[in-house]
Amino acid sequence: MEQITPDELLRRASAGQVTVLDVRPAAEYAAGHIPGAISIPITQLRERLAELPPETEIAAYCRGPYCVFAHDAVRLLRARGRAARRLDGGMPEWRLAGLPVSFGDAA
């Protein structure tokens, strides 16, 4: 499955070229997420697809390289005709790299 690197994600997200999607449970999102990420837990993604902007690529992430949530999200999005990739790694690797983290519940 094609991945997006953290550096590319930061660059493209700041330019508005990618929508960042956190598919972890809401409590995990609130405990720390990539700034600007939209929280849609994988269990709700099918019903909430319309909340994602149709014109940008989606970059999904979850708990790390062995978490299947982001894989499942990308498969679902691509099956619906959306451009989507999985973040290389996940939230633990993002934090370990010292990259920016936001806190709080989804809006």
C-alpha positions as CSV (number, residue, x, y, z in Angstrom):
1,M,0.0,0.0,0.0
2,E,1.4,3.4,-1.0
3,Q,2.5,5.6,1.9
4,I,3.1,9.2,2.6
5,T,6.1,10.3,4.6
6,P,5.7,12.6,7.6
7,D,7.7,15.3,5.9
8,E,5.6,15.1,2.7
9,L,2.4,15.1,4.9
10,L,3.5,18.2,6.7
11,R,4.4,20.0,3.5
12,R,1.3,19.0,1.6
13,A,-1.1,19.6,4.6
14,S,0.2,23.1,5.1
15,A,-0.4,23.8,1.4
16,G,-3.9,22.5,1.6
17,Q,-3.1,19.6,-0.8
18,V,-4.0,16.8,1.5
19,T,-6.6,16.1,4.2
20,V,-5.2,14.4,7.3
21,L,-7.6,11.7,8.7
22,D,-7.2,10.2,12.2
23,V,-9.0,6.9,12.2
24,R,-8.3,6.0,15.9
25,P,-11.0,6.1,18.6
26,A,-12.0,9.6,19.7
27,A,-10.3,9.3,23.1
28,E,-6.9,8.6,21.4
29,Y,-7.5,11.6,19.1
30,A,-8.1,13.8,22.1
31,A,-4.9,12.5,23.8
32,G,-2.8,13.8,20.9
33,H,-3.2,14.1,17.1
34,I,-1.5,15.6,14.1
35,P,-2.5,19.3,13.9
36,G,-5.4,19.9,11.6
37,A,-6.4,16.2,11.5
38,I,-10.0,15.3,11.1
39,S,-11.2,12.6,13.6
40,I,-13.4,9.9,12.1
41,P,-12.9,6.6,13.9
42,I,-12.6,3.7,11.5
43,T,-15.9,2.3,12.9
44,Q,-17.7,5.4,11.7
45,L,-15.8,6.1,8.4
46,R,-18.3,4.4,6.0
47,E,-21.2,6.5,7.4
48,R,-19.2,9.8,7.5
49,L,-17.4,9.8,4.2
50,A,-19.3,12.9,3.1
51,E,-17.5,14.9,5.8
52,L,-14.2,14.6,3.9
53,P,-13.5,17.2,1.3
54,P,-13.8,15.6,-2.1
55,E,-11.1,17.5,-3.9
56,T,-8.1,16.6,-1.9
57,E,-6.1,13.4,-1.3
58,I,-6.7,11.8,2.1
59,A,-3.7,10.8,4.3
60,A,-5.0,8.3,7.0
61,Y,-3.1,7.4,10.1
62,C,-3.7,5.3,13.3
63,R,-1.6,3.7,16.0
64,G,1.5,2.7,14.0
65,P,2.8,0.4,11.3
66,Y,1.0,-2.7,12.6
67,C,-2.3,-1.0,13.2
68,V,-4.8,-2.0,10.4
69,F,-7.2,1.0,10.9
70,A,-5.4,3.2,8.4
71,H,-5.0,0.3,5.9
72,D,-8.8,-0.4,6.1
73,A,-9.5,3.4,5.7
74,V,-7.4,3.7,2.6
75,R,-9.0,0.6,1.1
76,L,-12.5,1.9,1.8
77,L,-11.6,5.4,0.4
78,R,-10.0,4.0,-2.8
79,A,-13.0,1.7,-3.3
80,R,-15.2,4.9,-3.2
81,G,-13.0,6.6,-5.9
82,R,-11.0,8.7,-3.5
83,A,-7.2,9.3,-3.7
84,A,-5.8,8.1,-0.3
85,R,-2.6,7.0,1.2
86,R,-1.5,5.8,4.6
87,L,1.0,7.7,6.8
88,D,4.3,5.9,7.0
89,G,4.2,4.9,10.7
90,G,1.5,6.3,12.9
91,M,1.0,8.6,15.9
92,P,3.7,6.9,18.1
93,E,6.4,7.4,15.4
94,W,5.1,10.9,14.7
95,R,5.7,11.8,18.4
96,L,9.0,10.1,18.6
97,A,10.2,12.2,15.7
98,G,9.4,15.3,17.6
99,L,6.8,16.5,15.1
100,P,3.9,18.8,16.2
101,V,1.0,17.4,18.2
102,S,-2.3,19.0,19.0
103,F,-4.6,18.0,21.9
104,G,-8.3,18.0,22.6
105,D,-11.5,16.7,21.2
106,A,-12.7,16.8,17.7
107,A,-14.6,19.9,16.7
